[in-house]
Amino acid sequence: MSADRYYNRIQEVLGRIRSTQMEKIGRAGEALAVAIARDKRVYLFGSGHSVIPVLDVFPRYGSFTGFFPLYDPRLMWFNVVGPGGARELLWLERQEGYAPVFLQSYPLQAGDCMIVFSHGGRNAAPIEVAMEAKKKGLTVITVSSLSNAAAGAATHSTGKELPDVADIAIDNCVPPEDALVDVGWMERIAAGSTVAAVSVAMALVAETGARLAAKGVRPPTFVSPNVDGVEKEHNSRVFDEFTKQLFSRQP
């Protein structure tokens, strides 16, 4: 079955991440834990499908305060046609100069961290978010396909691709074409980068939490209300803490 082939291929991808990227994930987890322990922020950014791991990190059960997702509706897949449609998104995320303007609305500070997700790592939006964060003194962590970076020339005017800007460049271990399954057509189908990126995102949450615990730091953490013994107002208090953190800085 092609479904079996997909699961085999995605297990290979996850296995490569586990066997080759854990040292980087560990270093990244330490950087994130240090930032959160010092009341700094961990920002996350992705455009197109790469917003999915950003959406999955926070807020959700099993995650904790300190993560600040950056969302731009113009860079998210809301529609195929019409306002916010695919053509607009694909054009906009390739335009140089847009991302720095977008980031003007956010109070980035030295000592914060920025995690940028982008399978291809060549579009202007993720590259310039990373570059702008680096200029402001943030630790930049990227999650992208390093084989894609090696497969062709950069398209940004600086000649840089996303991993070139990173302090820690994590490989999602997905091939450049992203799709994993051959069904006899010219094109492969069934993408792998989303599963890979979300797995790295959750690994970073797990590693960051463990390192915070080792430092004696316990940030407010979302818990499923289906867990026995969870107080009714627990998650409301987590939201209150996030709101307090959010408004503690001026843009």
Backbone as CSV, one residue per row, in Angstrom:
resi,resn,N_x,N_y,N_z,CA_x,CA_y,CA_z,C_x,C_y,C_z
1,MET,0.834,-1.206,0.000,0.000,0.000,0.000,0.872,1.261,0.000
2,SER,0.404,2.267,-0.710,1.131,3.539,-0.689,1.103,4.164,0.697
3,ALA,0.020,3.926,1.439,-0.041,4.435,2.810,1.090,3.843,3.647
4,ASP,1.350,2.547,3.469,2.473,1.915,4.172,3.795,2.553,3.763
5,ARG,3.936,2.820,2.452,5.181,3.418,1.979,5.388,4.796,2.604
6,TYR,4.286,5.542,2.743,4.422,6.850,3.379,4.908,6.698,4.816
7,TYR,4.286,5.790,5.561,4.708,5.615,6.955,6.154,5.143,7.041
8,ASN,6.557,4.293,6.115,7.960,3.854,6.103,8.897,5.030,5.852
9,ARG,8.535,5.858,4.870,9.393,7.001,4.537,9.441,8.027,5.674
10,ILE,8.275,8.288,6.292,8.281,9.295,7.351,9.021,8.773,8.573
11,GLN,8.962,7.462,8.806,9.748,6.887,9.900,11.246,7.006,9.615
12,GLU,11.624,6.862,8.339,13.029,7.065,7.971,13.458,8.505,8.256
13,VAL,12.591,9.453,7.904,12.899,10.865,8.154,13.076,11.115,9.648
14,LEU,12.125,10.642,10.444,12.204,10.850,11.887,13.421,10.146,12.480
15,GLY,13.747,8.983,11.928,14.938,8.274,12.387,16.210,9.046,12.096
16,ARG,16.272,9.688,10.915,17.454,10.495,10.582,17.562,11.707,11.495
17,ILE,16.421,12.325,11.786,16.455,13.453,12.725,17.015,12.987,14.065
18,ARG,16.519,11.854,14.524,16.943,11.365,15.841,18.417,10.968,15.860
19,SER,18.905,10.436,14.758,20.294,9.959,14.743,21.307,11.047,14.394
20,THR,20.857,12.155,13.795,21.814,13.167,13.334,21.627,14.558,13.938
21,GLN,20.459,14.846,14.509,20.164,16.230,14.907,20.023,16.441,16.411
22,MET,20.202,15.400,17.207,19.925,15.535,18.635,20.897,16.477,19.347
23,GLU,22.137,16.515,18.892,23.088,17.437,19.517,22.639,18.879,19.303
24,LYS,22.192,19.194,18.092,21.693,20.541,17.810,20.414,20.829,18.590
25,ILE,19.518,19.847,18.661,18.280,20.038,19.417,18.600,20.268,20.892
26,GLY,19.600,19.563,21.403,20.018,19.783,22.784,20.558,21.182,23.007
27,ARG,21.414,21.656,22.092,21.954,23.016,22.220,20.848,24.057,22.110
28,ALA,19.924,23.804,21.194,18.806,24.730,21.039,17.937,24.739,22.294
29,GLY,17.656,23.560,22.844,16.856,23.486,24.061,17.490,24.238,25.214
30,GLU,18.812,24.167,25.318,19.514,24.912,26.367,19.383,26.415,26.144
31,ALA,19.544,26.863,24.906,19.407,28.294,24.612,17.999,28.786,24.940
32,LEU,16.990,27.999,24.588,15.607,28.387,24.867,15.345,28.409,26.366
33,ALA,15.859,27.409,27.079,15.652,27.349,28.528,16.318,28.526,29.231
34,VAL,17.518,28.873,28.807,18.213,30.021,29.401,17.405,31.294,29.180
35,ALA,16.881,31.469,27.969,16.089,32.667,27.674,14.850,32.731,28.564
36,ILE,14.098,31.638,28.645,12.866,31.641,29.440,13.180,31.826,30.921
37,ALA,14.237,31.190,31.408,14.618,31.327,32.819,14.980,32.766,33.164
38,ARG,15.441,33.521,32.182,15.814,34.929,32.395,14.672,35.884,32.046
39,ASP,13.460,35.341,31.906,12.279,36.137,31.543,12.413,36.780,30.172
40,LYS,13.175,36.144,29.306,13.234,36.540,27.906,12.206,35.728,27.120
41,ARG,12.133,35.969,25.830,11.087,35.352,25.014,11.663,34.423,23.962
42,VAL,10.861,33.421,23.623,11.163,32.542,22.499,10.096,32.792,21.437
43,TYR,10.473,33.486,20.375,9.557,33.748,19.269,9.636,32.608,18.258
44,LEU,8.525,32.384,17.564,8.477,31.364,16.516,7.839,31.964,15.279
45,PHE,8.390,31.617,14.108,7.856,32.153,12.850,7.904,31.091,11.762
46,GLY,6.887,31.102,10.931,6.865,30.304,9.711,5.828,30.886,8.774
47,SER,6.033,30.740,7.482,5.041,31.202,6.508,4.560,30.012,5.694
48,GLY,3.382,30.170,5.063,2.821,29.046,4.313,2.569,27.862,5.232
49,HIS,2.898,26.662,4.759,2.699,25.477,5.594,3.619,25.459,6.805
50,SER,4.675,26.233,6.772,5.608,26.251,7.902,5.062,26.995,9.109
51,VAL,3.854,27.554,8.999,3.218,28.116,10.189,2.649,27.005,11.071
52,ILE,2.491,25.793,10.528,1.845,24.716,11.294,2.622,24.367,12.566
53,PRO,3.948,24.159,12.526,4.645,23.914,13.792,4.578,25.095,14.749
54,VAL,4.499,26.310,14.218,4.348,27.488,15.076,3.013,27.422,15.814
55,LEU,1.950,27.083,15.081,0.628,26.938,15.683,0.610,25.850,16.747
56,ASP,1.428,24.825,16.551,1.362,23.648,17.413,2.140,23.807,18.711
57,VAL,3.039,24.773,18.783,3.862,24.914,19.988,3.102,25.588,21.126
58,PHE,2.421,26.681,20.838,1.760,27.427,21.907,0.648,28.275,21.321
59,PRO,-0.512,28.335,22.002,-0.884,27.629,23.220,-1.480,26.258,22.914
60,ARG,-1.106,25.268,23.703,-1.697,23.940,23.581,-1.345,23.135,24.824
61,TYR,-2.094,22.068,25.053,-1.810,21.214,26.203,-0.400,20.647,26.075
62,GLY,0.331,20.683,27.172,1.695,20.178,27.166,2.737,21.224,26.837
63,SER,2.310,22.460,26.639,3.272,23.537,26.403,3.183,24.537,27.550
64,PHE,4.112,25.484,27.569,4.224,26.374,28.724,4.562,27.783,28.272
65,THR,4.393,28.721,29.184,4.633,30.119,28.844,6.116,30.358,28.574
66,GLY,6.360,31.381,27.792,7.715,31.702,27.343,7.824,31.674,25.836
67,PHE,6.881,30.942,25.189,6.844,30.876,23.725,5.879,31.935,23.195
68,PHE,6.315,32.654,22.160,5.513,33.720,21.565,5.437,33.516,20.053
69,PRO,4.360,32.872,19.567,4.227,32.663,18.123,3.946,33.976,17.396
70,LEU,4.555,34.132,16.230,4.341,35.303,15.380,3.483,34.885,14.193
71,TYR,2.326,35.506,14.056,1.404,35.148,12.978,1.167,36.339,12.061
72,ASP,1.279,36.109,10.780,0.886,37.109,9.791,-0.153,36.454,8.890
73,PRO,-1.437,36.831,8.991,-2.475,36.188,8.177,-2.193,36.245,6.682
74,ARG,-1.420,37.249,6.241,-1.108,37.362,4.810,-0.131,36.286,4.368
75,LEU,0.527,35.632,5.333,1.495,34.588,5.006,1.010,33.211,5.444
76,MET,-0.308,33.068,5.612,-0.880,31.793,6.030,-1.885,31.307,4.992
77,TRP,-2.041,29.987,4.897,-2.908,29.383,3.890,-4.366,29.437,4.339
78,PHE,-5.015,30.576,4.157,-6.427,30.671,4.483,-7.313,30.283,3.301
79,ASN,-6.912,30.650,2.107,-7.720,30.395,0.918,-6.830,29.935,-0.229
80,VAL,-7.442,29.295,-1.206,-6.738,28.954,-2.437,-6.855,30.103,-3.432
81,VAL,-8.029,30.746,-3.451,-8.230,31.908,-4.321,-8.829,33.030,-3.483
82,GLY,-8.863,34.235,-4.043,-9.455,35.362,-3.344,-8.499,35.977,-2.341
83,PRO,-9.005,36.861,-1.476,-8.144,37.517,-0.490,-7.413,36.488,0.372
84,GLY,-6.117,36.656,0.476,-5.327,35.687,1.223,-5.096,34.396,0.474
85,GLY,-5.297,34.415,-0.846,-5.167,33.198,-1.637,-3.729,32.793,-1.890
86,ALA,-3.584,31.627,-2.525,-2.267,31.024,-2.706,-1.322,31.908,-3.513
87,ARG,-1.822,32.514,-4.581,-0.931,33.317,-5.423,-0.359,34.505,-4.651
88,GLU,-1.218,35.147,-3.852,-0.746,36.291,-3.066,0.325,35.861,-2.073
89,LEU,0.035,34.777,-1.354,0.975,34.304,-0.338,2.321,33.966,-0.961
90,LEU,2.295,33.205,-2.046,3.544,32.787,-2.680,4.345,33.984,-3.170
91,TRP,3.650,35.003,-3.659,4.340,36.213,-4.111,4.916,36.976,-2.921
92,LEU,4.091,37.152,-1.879,4.487,38.005,-0.768,5.656,37.425,0.019
93,GLU,5.660,36.109,0.246,6.734,35.549,1.069,8.082,35.563,0.345
94,ARG,8.068,35.894,-0.959,9.318,35.995,-1.712,9.797,37.433,-1.873
95,GLN,9.022,38.394,-1.360,9.371,39.803,-1.548,10.338,40.279,-0.465
96,GLU,11.494,40.746,-0.881,12.464,41.271,0.072,11.968,42.601,0.645
97,GLY,12.193,42.788,1.922,11.811,44.022,2.585,10.510,43.954,3.350
98,TYR,9.718,42.909,3.124,8.428,42.819,3.817,8.590,42.395,5.275
99,ALA,9.380,41.361,5.532,9.489,40.805,6.883,9.992,41.819,7.913
100,PRO,11.001,42.651,7.598,11.426,43.637,8.596,10.313,44.599,8.996
101,VAL,9.442,44.953,8.042,8.309,45.824,8.367,7.334,45.087,9.284
102,PHE,7.059,43.832,8.974,6.193,43.000,9.817,6.720,42.946,11.249
103,LEU,8.025,42.795,11.411,8.612,42.639,12.743,8.638,43.938,13.545
104,GLN,8.400,45.074,12.894,8.376,46.337,13.633,7.274,46.361,14.688
105,SER,6.277,45.516,14.544,5.166,45.468,15.497,5.483,44.637,16.732
106,TYR,6.672,44.031,16.776,7.004,43.120,17.877,8.258,43.602,18.600
107,PRO,8.234,43.572,19.943,9.352,44.113,20.730,10.475,43.099,20.931
108,LEU,11.181,42.775,19.867,12.308,41.852,19.978,13.414,42.502,20.803
109,GLN,14.045,41.703,21.665,15.131,42.222,22.497,16.311,41.267,22.489
110,ALA,17.495,41.816,22.664,18.684,40.981,22.817,18.470,40.018,23.982
111,GLY,18.883,38.777,23.794,18.669,37.749,24.805,17.464,36.887,24.534
112,ASP,16.549,37.355,23.676,15.443,36.510,23.218,15.975,35.462,22.244
113,CYS,15.106,34.530,21.873,15.416,33.552,20.823,14.361,33.638,19.730
114,MET,14.745,33.275,18.532,13.825,33.200,17.397,13.991,31.844,16.728
115,ILE,12.889,31.088,16.628,12.885,29.828,15.887,12.157,30.073,14.573
116,VAL,12.808,29.786,13.457,12.218,30.004,12.133,12.108,28.664,11.416
117,PHE,10.892,28.342,10.985,10.626,27.117,10.240,10.447,27.445,8.761
118,SER,11.118,26.702,7.899,10.938,26.840,6.450,11.578,25.633,5.786
119,HIS,10.781,24.802,5.138,11.360,23.611,4.505,12.426,23.995,3.486
120,GLY,12.068,24.892,2.556,12.999,25.245,1.488,14.128,26.144,1.944
121,GLY,13.818,27.084,2.847,14.840,27.977,3.373,15.350,29.008,2.394
122,ARG,14.595,29.280,1.328,15.061,30.234,0.313,14.176,31.463,0.170
123,ASN,12.943,31.410,0.648,12.060,32.557,0.502,12.519,33.709,1.385
124,ALA,12.217,34.919,0.932,12.696,36.111,1.630,12.124,36.226,3.034
125,ALA,10.847,35.888,3.223,10.213,36.118,4.530,10.946,35.413,5.666
126,PRO,11.145,34.092,5.614,11.858,33.461,6.730,13.310,33.911,6.851
127,ILE,13.976,34.101,5.712,15.376,34.544,5.771,15.480,35.904,6.451
128,GLU,14.609,36.831,6.088,14.714,38.186,6.629,14.215,38.277,8.065
129,VAL,13.271,37.421,8.461,12.918,37.345,9.881,14.145,36.921,10.683
130,ALA,14.853,35.906,10.193,16.066,35.437,10.874,17.141,36.516,10.891
131,MET,17.331,37.201,9.771,18.357,38.243,9.700,18.041,39.400,10.644
132,GLU,16.786,39.803,10.671,16.390,40.916,11.531,16.557,40.540,13.004
133,ALA,16.189,39.308,13.339,16.359,38.844,14.716,17.836,38.833,15.105
134,LYS,18.667,38.375,14.178,20.110,38.324,14.449,20.655,39.735,14.703
135,LYS,20.208,40.700,13.905,20.659,42.088,14.083,20.333,42.616,15.475
136,LYS,19.200,42.175,16.017,18.738,42.679,17.307,19.306,41.892,18.481
137,GLY,20.181,40.931,18.203,20.836,40.215,19.283,20.123,38.979,19.766
138,LEU,19.201,38.447,18.963,18.518,37.214,19.330,19.345,36.006,18.902
139,THR,19.211,34.914,19.636,19.744,33.632,19.187,18.776,33.060,18.164
140,VAL,19.274,32.735,16.977,18.419,32.290,15.873,18.587,30.791,15.660
141,ILE,17.468,30.086,15.726,17.418,28.642,15.491,16.535,28.411,14.276
142,THR,17.025,27.667,13.313,16.239,27.407,12.109,15.984,25.912,11.961
143,VAL,14.843,25.602,11.338,14.478,24.218,11.033,14.119,24.176,9.556
144,SER,14.962,23.534,8.757,14.768,23.516,7.308,15.458,22.292,6.728
145,SER,15.307,22.110,5.418,15.947,20.990,4.726,17.343,21.402,4.282
146,LEU,18.366,20.853,4.919,19.730,21.197,4.528,20.075,20.619,3.164
147,SER,19.435,19.516,2.781,19.682,18.980,1.440,19.107,19.907,0.386
148,ASN,18.017,20.602,0.701,17.476,21.579,-0.238,18.424,22.762,-0.371
149,ALA,19.009,23.187,0.742,19.960,24.301,0.693,21.160,23.969,-0.179
150,ALA,21.551,22.695,-0.184,22.722,22.287,-0.965,22.389,22.002,-2.421
151,ALA,21.092,21.957,-2.745,20.679,21.484,-4.069,20.694,22.554,-5.149
152,GLY,20.755,23.816,-4.770,20.710,24.862,-5.790,21.189,26.184,-5.245
153,ALA,21.143,27.196,-6.099,21.650,28.515,-5.726,20.626,29.268,-4.890
154,ALA,21.119,30.125,-4.005,20.254,30.988,-3.207,19.519,31.966,-4.110
155,THR,18.319,32.368,-3.693,17.532,33.329,-4.465,17.482,34.703,-3.799
156,HIS,17.890,34.803,-2.542,17.898,36.102,-1.864,19.077,36.934,-2.356
157,SER,18.894,38.240,-2.403,19.928,39.121,-2.967,21.234,39.081,-2.176
158,THR,21.184,38.674,-0.915,22.404,38.565,-0.115,23.197,37.307,-0.440
159,GLY,22.582,36.397,-1.190,23.220,35.113,-1.450,23.084,34.129,-0.304
160,LYS,22.307,34.497,0.709,22.139,33.636,1.874,20.879,32.787,1.765
161,GLU,20.951,31.601,2.360,19.780,30.777,2.596,19.561,30.721,4.097
162,LEU,18.413,30.217,4.513,18.053,30.290,5.923,19.109,29.699,6.859
163,PRO,19.671,28.522,6.581,20.672,27.975,7.504,21.906,28.864,7.660
164,ASP,22.202,29.680,6.640,23.377,30.555,6.709,23.240,31.626,7.789
165,VAL,22.002,31.942,8.154,21.751,33.011,9.120,21.707,32.470,10.548
166,ALA,21.560,31.166,10.691,21.265,30.558,11.988,22.478,30.473,12.901
167,ASP,22.219,30.579,14.203,23.198,30.167,15.207,23.186,28.646,15.341
168,ILE,21.991,28.068,15.228,21.827,26.614,15.251,20.878,26.253,14.115
169,ALA,21.373,25.528,13.117,20.570,25.151,11.947,20.213,23.672,12.047
170,ILE,18.958,23.391,12.381,18.480,22.014,12.516,17.958,21.540,11.169
171,ASP,18.368,20.347,10.775,17.956,19.746,9.502,16.670,18.956,9.719
172,ASN,15.626,19.246,8.912,14.408,18.434,9.018,14.549,17.080,8.326
173,CYS,15.663,16.875,7.632,16.012,15.583,7.016,15.016,15.123,5.953
174,VAL,14.287,16.068,5.380,13.339,15.773,4.303,13.990,16.155,2.979
175,PRO,13.824,15.343,1.921,14.446,15.674,0.640,13.887,16.964,0.054
176,PRO,14.613,17.588,-0.874,14.192,18.887,-1.409,12.768,18.910,-1.951
177,GLU,12.337,17.821,-2.618,11.004,17.842,-3.226,9.895,17.726,-2.199
178,ASP,10.221,17.405,-0.953,9.267,17.321,0.155,8.382,16.076,0.055
179,ALA,7.748,15.854,-1.092,6.881,14.689,-1.266,7.704,13.401,-1.198
180,LEU,7.116,12.350,-0.611,7.883,11.155,-0.270,7.486,9.889,-1.020
181,VAL,6.309,9.859,-1.649,5.780,8.594,-2.166,5.693,8.614,-3.690
182,ASP,6.229,7.574,-4.312,6.160,7.383,-5.765,4.995,6.454,-6.075
183,VAL,4.020,6.956,-6.850,2.877,6.121,-7.244,2.873,5.866,-8.754
184,GLY,3.999,6.134,-9.409,4.093,5.893,-10.839,3.875,7.116,-11.693
185,TRP,3.560,8.242,-11.082,3.448,9.488,-11.827,4.826,10.122,-11.958
186,MET,4.895,11.196,-12.745,6.144,11.940,-12.827,6.484,12.544,-11.465
187,GLU,5.432,12.975,-10.740,5.631,13.654,-9.463,5.411,12.689,-8.293
188,ARG,6.192,12.879,-7.253,5.908,12.186,-5.999,4.787,12.921,-5.259
189,ILE,4.180,12.229,-4.296,3.086,12.823,-3.528,3.315,12.571,-2.035
190,ALA,2.503,13.201,-1.210,2.482,13.020,0.249,3.721,13.642,0.903
191,ALA,3.559,14.888,1.340,4.679,15.666,1.877,5.123,15.169,3.246
192,GLY,6.388,15.395,3.542,6.943,14.977,4.823,7.395,16.105,5.721
193,SER,7.524,17.325,5.185,8.159,18.391,5.969,7.324,18.845,7.156
194,THR,5.992,18.766,7.047,5.162,19.201,8.170,5.322,18.270,9.361
195,VAL,5.255,16.957,9.106,5.443,15.991,10.193,6.824,16.173,10.816
196,ALA,7.838,16.344,9.965,9.203,16.517,10.467,9.327,17.783,11.307
197,ALA,8.775,18.884,10.815,8.898,20.156,11.531,8.170,20.116,12.868
198,VAL,6.973,19.528,12.882,6.232,19.437,14.143,6.970,18.540,15.128
199,SER,7.584,17.465,14.636,8.334,16.585,15.542,9.524,17.325,16.151
200,VAL,10.214,18.136,15.352,11.324,18.928,15.888,10.801,19.957,16.889
201,ALA,9.677,20.592,16.562,9.098,21.581,17.473,8.770,20.956,18.826
202,MET,8.144,19.776,18.815,7.799,19.121,20.077,9.044,18.634,20.812
203,ALA,10.065,18.203,20.061,11.327,17.816,20.701,11.959,19.017,21.395
204,LEU,11.867,20.187,20.775,12.399,21.400,21.396,11.614,21.770,22.650
205,VAL,10.286,21.614,22.609,9.480,21.862,23.807,9.900,20.914,24.925
206,ALA,10.049,19.627,24.583,10.432,18.632,25.585,11.809,18.928,26.171
207,GLU,12.765,19.250,25.309,14.130,19.499,25.772,14.204,20.787,26.586
208,THR,13.493,21.801,26.139,13.478,23.064,26.881,12.875,22.867,28.264
209,GLY,11.748,22.156,28.328,11.106,21.909,29.614,12.004,21.143,30.570
210,ALA,12.699,20.118,30.055,13.592,19.325,30.903,14.728,20.177,31.448
211,ARG,15.260,21.049,30.616,16.381,21.890,31.057,15.913,22.990,32.013
212,LEU,14.692,23.478,31.826,14.134,24.407,32.808,13.956,23.714,34.153
213,ALA,13.445,22.486,34.124,13.256,21.732,35.368,14.585,21.532,36.086
214,ALA,15.635,21.242,35.316,16.961,21.053,35.917,17.485,22.335,36.548
215,LYS,17.006,23.477,36.058,17.428,24.774,36.615,16.515,25.216,37.763
216,GLY,15.513,24.394,38.085,14.577,24.754,39.141,13.524,25.746,38.711
217,VAL,13.298,25.864,37.410,12.316,26.806,36.863,11.101,26.017,36.394
218,ARG,9.904,26.477,36.801,8.670,25.781,36.421,7.674,26.792,35.860
219,PRO,7.704,27.038,34.556,6.762,27.993,33.975,5.345,27.428,33.986
220,PRO,4.329,28.292,34.024,2.949,27.823,33.950,2.727,26.988,32.687
221,THR,2.095,25.834,32.858,1.994,24.841,31.789,0.538,24.465,31.545
222,PHE,0.144,24.465,30.273,-1.205,24.038,29.920,-1.369,22.543,30.154
223,VAL,-2.491,22.163,30.781,-2.797,20.763,31.065,-4.199,20.463,30.550
224,SER,-4.381,19.298,29.949,-5.701,18.902,29.471,-6.672,18.794,30.641
225,PRO,-7.874,19.345,30.496,-8.870,19.216,31.568,-9.346,17.781,31.749
226,ASN,-8.975,16.898,30.828,-9.339,15.487,30.961,-8.451,14.748,31.958
227,VAL,-7.393,15.411,32.436,-6.498,14.792,33.411,-7.109,14.919,34.802
228,ASP,-7.188,13.804,35.518,-7.748,13.817,36.873,-6.932,14.730,37.779
229,GLY,-7.635,15.489,38.598,-6.970,16.326,39.587,-6.612,17.716,39.112
230,VAL,-6.836,18.015,37.842,-6.527,19.356,37.333,-7.615,20.330,37.785
231,GLU,-7.198,21.409,38.405,-8.163,22.399,38.863,-8.861,23.060,37.684
232,LYS,-10.113,23.405,37.908,-10.927,23.978,36.839,-10.316,25.257,36.274
233,GLU,-9.681,26.049,37.117,-9.143,27.345,36.704,-7.669,27.287,36.313
234,HIS,-7.092,26.086,36.252,-5.650,25.983,35.999,-5.246,26.687,34.705
235,ASN,-5.884,26.322,33.600,-5.477,26.888,32.311,-5.802,28.369,32.208
236,SER,-6.827,28.806,32.934,-7.128,30.235,32.953,-5.976,31.010,33.588
237,ARG,-5.358,30.437,34.615,-4.208,31.088,35.245,-3.005,31.116,34.304
238,VAL,-2.876,30.067,33.481,-1.789,30.054,32.495,-2.001,31.181,31.485
239,PHE,-3.233,31.339,31.013,-3.528,32.432,30.088,-3.254,33.789,30.738
240,ASP,-3.610,33.923,32.006,-3.358,35.186,32.707,-1.863,35.499,32.738
241,GLU,-1.048,34.486,33.006,0.395,34.697,33.053,0.933,35.075,31.677
242,PHE,0.433,34.399,30.627,0.878,34.734,29.274,0.496,36.170,28.929
243,THR,-0.730,36.561,29.287,-1.181,37.927,29.002,-0.302,38.940,29.720
244,LYS,0.052,38.645,30.967,0.928,39.541,31.727,2.286,39.670,31.040
245,GLN,2.833,38.543,30.587,4.117,38.580,29.886,4.005,39.351,28.573
246,LEU,2.907,39.110,27.856,2.726,39.731,26.544,2.731,41.249,26.643
247,PHE,2.063,41.783,27.664,1.924,43.235,27.773,2.996,43.865,28.658
248,SER,4.008,43.079,29.013,5.088,43.628,29.831,6.098,44.416,29.007
249,ARG,5.994,44.320,27.677,6.889,45.063,26.782,6.087,45.962,25.865
250,GLN,6.687,47.085,25.543,6.103,47.972,24.549,6.733,47.681,23.187
251,PRO,5.939,47.698,22.099,6.515,47.472,20.756,7.569,48.515,20.426
